[in-house]
Amino acid sequence: MENIKFALKSVLAHKMRSLLTMLGIIIGIASVVVIMALGEGFKRSLTDALAGDRNNVQLYFSNTTTESQQSGLFTQFSERQTTDEPEPIVTDTILKGLLEVDGVSNYYTTNNNNGEISVGAKKIESVFITGVSQSYFDVKSISLIAGRKFTANDYAQFARIIMLDKETAETLFDDAQSALNQTVSLANKAYLVVGVYKEENNGGGLPGFGIGGGALMTNTQVAAETGSPENAQIYVHVEDVSRSSEVGKAAAAYLTRATRLREASYDIQDFSQFLDTFNTQIAGITAFIGAVAGISLLVGGIGVMNIMLVSVTERTREIGLRKALGATRRNVLLQFLIEAMVLTSLGGLIGLGIAQLAVTTINVTKALGGEITAVISIPVVLGSLAFSAAVGVLFGVLPANKASKLDPIEALRYE
């Protein structure tokens, strides 16, 4: 503790020199931390975009089969073949059987349409319209801002009604409440707005999908008007996220059996392997760029070593006096090592502060786009502080060793 006090006094006694000495460390730490924060932001953004609502697993019809082939003694490869087996019609009776699959707590189905929604002179092109089954509202995280959700009667009567998402409603009617009980036009047909909602997550969609906005309709109405199946997309709800892949595959296998498919099958959208590969690549790129930025740490370390050598020369008489009063070589060595470590640690702290300011500015100004948020993680903070301290120890060894080896008599004679 006494050595740390001496080190802080030495740093404060030469403020400008200490700041210039720490500059390389400050720039290096700030650069590395910001780069790591951007890399973490990209990773989280893609993970959220692909994984989305991970409790809900989509089951899709696949008419391709994979067969393993062998060539020579060791080479193996897979060959994908397309079957002519048509996609079956999945009835409500078959869907109810999904609830018997271990791990499935609920399910919902959707079908889709895309079109222009208009009100008078106002219009939004390319609105992504999702036709939803009634169980959709039991499963999905939908925040109802105004109005109501669809009822069983709406499905039975093929009611020409629609729910708009918050952004679409505000674009067409200025605010959510004003949109209620108004009529909008879609494909030259009138629809009554019964509700305005906000979806808490995108359910696995990619950012920008359905860029014009979003709306919900009953899947029975979408099927009646577009000819698409009522249950075009099938999702099972899994309470235990860690079992999503396992339960999803079991549900897909059930659908394959229940629809009596012989060659084709149902499968799940599993992005885990892609995400692992992407995260590995991002980690590699981030590490490489971080290493390039870390060159300034090396330069900063050399600067620390240089100024510590100067400090040893300036304080030769002080070192001689300490030794004459009984200080051991170990005492002197520790004093200068700790001083170098304090110097670089202070630089690391300042660098972290600058990095936090830069990341906050990036996030507030949305310089990376609204979907990506740079994140400084705790391991990066601790790692950068430990590394800056290590730089001080590494580059302080030579000056400290030189100071500890000074002969006390010669040191006291030094002018």
Buried (B, 14 or more C-beta within 10 A) or exposed (E): EEBEEBBBEBBEEBEEEBBEBBBBBBBBBBBBBBBBBBBBBBBBBBBBBBBBBBBBBBBBBBBEBEEEEEEEEEEEEEEEEEBEBEBBEBEEEBBEBBEEBEBBBBBBBBBBBEBEBBBEEEBBEEBBBBBBBBBBBBBBEBEBBBBEBBBEEBBEEEBBBBBBBBBBBBBBBEEBEBBBEBEBBBEEEEBEBBBBBBBEBBBBBEBEEBEBBBBBBBBBBBBBBBEBBBBBBBBBBBEEEEBBBBBBBBBBBBBBEBBEBEEBBBBBEBBEEEBEEBBEEBBEEBBEBBEEBBEBBBBBBEBBBEBBBEBBEEBBEBBBBBBEEEBEEEEBBBBBBBBBBBBBBBBBBBBBEBBBEBBEEBBEEEEBEEBBBBBBEEEBBEBBBEBBBBBBBBBBBBBBBBBBEBEBEEBBEEE
